[in-house]
Amino acid sequence: MPRKPSTPTPRQAADELLGSLRSHAITLFGLLAVMWAVEIIDFLFPFWHLDHLGIIPRHSSGLFGIVAAPFLHGGFSHLAANSIPFLILGGIVMLGERGVFWAVTIFVTVVGGFGVWLLAPGGTVHIGASGLIFGYLGFLISRGLFERSPLWIAIGFGLLIAYGGMIFGILPGQPGISWQGHFFGFVAGILSAWAMFPKGKKLY
């Protein structure tokens, strides 16, 4: 007769949880460390003009910026402003499983970045992790609705209260701020939730 899977002891469950949280922290802080390392290199070697590697709309060289843009920032203040929201929202996305985190991150980076490349004004360069952060926000707000999960609906509602003011960032506003990156990132986040949880089912 097939054996029933053994129920983990409280100690085993705690060890598994701690291991999962440690792994999540390594992933998040690792990505953030790359962003800071790139900004330090850009500061030490300004003649390399790393920020020019961002998304340049409808320019062939700007296609590489779709992948590079989240790691490039216009100075340490720009990066510092993105660091905490990246850790908080990215961490909440990762609580829903690491596979979900990577799927959302890749989808938002590629789809949101391509939207910027295709439709943002010409002659501009778009950099920063804010598009990815807005993607996480869009995903988290909409996930519960697509997954039909009361828990994630509650999480999304809480984030809407806490970070609802961010949504105004998808509208044209302050010069020098890529509202297009915010907008397409946010839309890509919603689309990623719709793609991964059609009618409440997981597809990843």
C-alpha positions, 0 to 999 in steps of 0.5 A: 500500500502507498504510504501517506506523506508524513506530517512535518514536525513543528521544528521541521516546518520552522526550519523549512520556513526559515530556509525559504525566507533566507532564500528569498532574502538572498534573491531580493538583496542580491538583485538590489546589490547588483543595482547598487554595484552598477550605480557605484561603477557608473559613479566611479567611471562616468565616462562609460555613460552606463545610463545611455544603455537604458531604453531608447524608444524605437532605436535598435540599440535601445532594445538592450535597455529593456533588460538593462533599465531596471539596473540603471539609475540617475544617481544614488538618490534615485536608486535609494528611492527605489530600493525600499519599495523594491524590497517590500513589494518584491518580497510580497510577490515572492511570498506567493512562491519564487516561481511567481516572483521570477515570472512576474519580474521577467514578464514586467521587465520585457512587456513593460519595457517593450511598451516604453520602447514602442510608445514613449517619446523619441530621443529620450532614455528611460532607466530605473527599477520603478517600472518593475516596482509599479509592475509588482504593485499592479500584480499584487493589486490584481492577483487576488481578483484573478486567482479568486483568493480572499487572502490575496484580495485582502493583501491587494486591498491593503497595498492599495491603501498603503501605496495607492498614491503611487498609482498617480505616477502612471500619469504625466507629471514631473519632468524627467520622470518616466511616467511611461515606464510606470504606466507600462510596468503597472499594466504589465503587472496586471497582465501577468496576474491575468496570464498566470491565474486565468479563472483562478488557476495557476499557469507557471 
